[in-house]
Amino acid sequence: MKSKPDVFRRPESLPDPLPGEPMPTLGAWFAGARSAEVTPNPEAMSLATVDEAGMPSVRIVLCKGMDVEGGSVVFFTNYNSVKGRALEATGRAAVCFHWDALNLQARIEGLVVRTTRDESDVYFQSRRLISRVGAWASWQSEALDSNDTLMERAMEVAMRFGLTLDDLDGAGDVEIPRPEHWGGFRLWARRVELWVGGDGRLHDRARWERALESEIEVGVPPERGAWSATRLNP
């Protein structure tokens, strides 16, 4: 095969032939984005859901766990929020990472299940103290008459757990129990697409797909088929 002219070279590209699995590459990209100073929020990913009426919705969440071997990502939210209700109703979602400064993008589509209570408890206690208070105070996605009402609820929560304003300003060693309405979701990948940006929109793009058991239980890895890889036109 003839070598490509320099004008068509990319700073990074997908291997040729494609690797048998996508997650090791995605895991390396994720680790690299987290260590790079040019990516201010490398954990950010767009989460797309569809409600029971078929209405799509998308928002940014943070990836707080990536299982490279099993092929899943974890994020946390209020279970009573719009996204939480949609995820519970359909059990399906899609996410997209876009590390613009690195010219990399990754899409994952698959099935969603709650994380275990222990996983949610451990992550909840790792959060900043004020964020734990906020999880109790915010009735996420519900109508709010004023921001003052939210702040008052937050102060009521802080007082309930014996916290002071000085406590909230620090990291906080106080253990606040996780509210039942707040916790994690794990998205098991059925389809993964990786994208490397190229000049003239001659991007490097590939898709991996696998069979995935449709009935997923909390804390139990589903049956997963072998990945098949396809290189795609950009």
N, C-alpha and C positions, 0 to 999 in steps of 0.2 A: 504493500500500500504506500502511495506517495505521502510524504510528510506534508502537514498543513502549512500554508504560508503563515508568517508571523501575525498578519492582520487577523487571522481566525483563531489565534491561540487564546485560551482562557487562563486566568491565574489558578484555577482549580477545575477539574472535570471529573465526571464519573468514569470508573474503570471500564475498559472494553477488552474482553467481555464483561458484562455486568456481574457483580457478586450475586451469590445465590440468595442472600438475605439483605434487606435494606436497613435493619435496625443498627448494626454496628457502625455503618456510615452515619446514620442520623445521630447516634450517640456521640460519635466523635465530633460532629458539627455542633451539637448542643454543648458539649464540654468546651469546645473551642470558642463558641460565642460567649459563654459565661466567663472565660478567662480573658477575652479581648476587651481592651478599653474602649473600642469604637462602638460597642453594642450596649447602650445605656440600660436596656431592660431585656436581657436575652431570654428570660423565662416567659415573656409575653407571647401568647398565641391566640388567634381568633377562634372562638368556639361557635359553631353553627348548630342550631337545633331546629326542629319542626314540631309545632304543637299538634294537638289532636285534630285540629281543624285543617291541618296542612299548611299553616302560616309559618314561613321561615323567619328566623331571627339570628343575629350574630352579635357577639360582643367579645371583648378581650378578657381573658383569664390568665392566670400564671401557672405554668407547668411546675409542679412541686415534686415530681418523681418521674423517672423514665426507666422502665424495665427493658433493657436491651435484649436480654435472652428470651423473655417471654413475648415481647412486642406489645407494650402498653405504656400509657402515660397517665399521670394522676393530677387532678386539680381539686380545689376545695371551694365550697360555696354554701349559701343558705339553701337548704332543701325546699323551702317554701317560696323561693324566688321564681320568676318566670322561667329561667333556664332550668332550675331544679325540678319544677313541675313537668316541663317538657321532657326532660331526660327520664324521669320516672315513668311517664306515660308511654314513651316510644322505645326507650332503651337503645337509642341510636344517636350518633353525633358525628361531627367532623371537626377537625382542628387544622389550623394552618400556622406554621412558624414562617416569619419572613425577616431574615437578618439582612436588612438592606445594605448596611456597610460592608458586609461580607459577600454580597451578591448570591445569597443562598436562600432557598425556600423549601419547605417540607410540608406535605399535606398528609393527614391521616384520617381515614374513615373507618368506622367500625361500631362495635356494640359497647354499651355502657352499663356499669353496675356500681353500686356503692362500694367504697372501701370498707374494710372491717372497722368496728368500733375502736379497736386498739390503734389502728393506723390514724384514724381521725383524732383520737385523744392525744397521741404523741405529737402530731403536727400542731394541734391547737395550742398545746403548752409551749411550743417553740416560738409562737408568734409574740410580737411586742405586746406588752400589757394593754396598751390602749386599743390595739386591734382586737384583743380578746373581749374587752369591754364593748367595743363596737359591734361585735357579733351578737351580743345579747341585746344591745340597744336598737339595732336596725331591724325594722320589719321590711326586709328588702323587697323592692318592687311595689310595695303598697303606697297609696297616696299619703302625702305628708303635708300638713297645713302650714308649717314653717320650720326653718332650720333650728329655731329656738326649741321647738318641741323635741327634736332629735337630741340636742345638747342636754336638755333637761332629763331625758330618759337615760342618757349616758351617765350623767351625774348620779342619778338614782341607782343605776347598776353599780357604779363605783362605791357608793355608800353602802349598798347591800353587802358587798364583799369586803368592807372595811378599808377601802383605799382612800388615799389623799391625792391632791393634785400633784404633789411631789412624786408620789408613786407612779402616776400616769406618765410623768415626764421622763422616766427612766426605763431601763429594760424590764425591771420588775421581777422579783423572785416569788411573788405571791401566786399560788396556784388557784386559778379560776376554773371551775368545771366547764366542760364543753356543753353548750346548749344542745338539746336533742335535735333542734331544727338545723343544725350546722354540721357539715362534714364533707367527706371526700367522695369523688367519683373516679373510677378507673375506666379508661377507654381502651378496649382491646382492639388492636389494629386488624382489619380485614383487608385493607388496601392502603398502601403507602406510596406516595409519589415524591421523588426528589428532583430538585431543579437547581441548576447552576447557570447564572446569567451569562450571556455571551454578547459580544459586540454585534450590532446590526440585528439584534433579536435572534441570533443564531444560538439559542440556549441549548444546554445539555439537559435532557429531561428523560426520566424513566419511571416506570410504575411496577410495583410488586403487588401481587394478590395471593391470597390463600383462603382456604375454607376455614370457617370458624363455627364452632358449636353455637347454635342459636339460643339455647337455654343456659344462661350464665348465672352462677350462684356467687354470693358474696364470699370472698376469701378462697374460692376454689378456681384455680386456673382452668379455662375451658379447653376442650379438645381442639387442637390446631393442626391444620394441614401444612404441607410443604409450600414454600413460596414459589411462585413463578414470576419471572422478570420479563419486562418488555420495554425496549427503548422507544421513545415517542418523539414525533415531530414537535418542535416548539410551538 
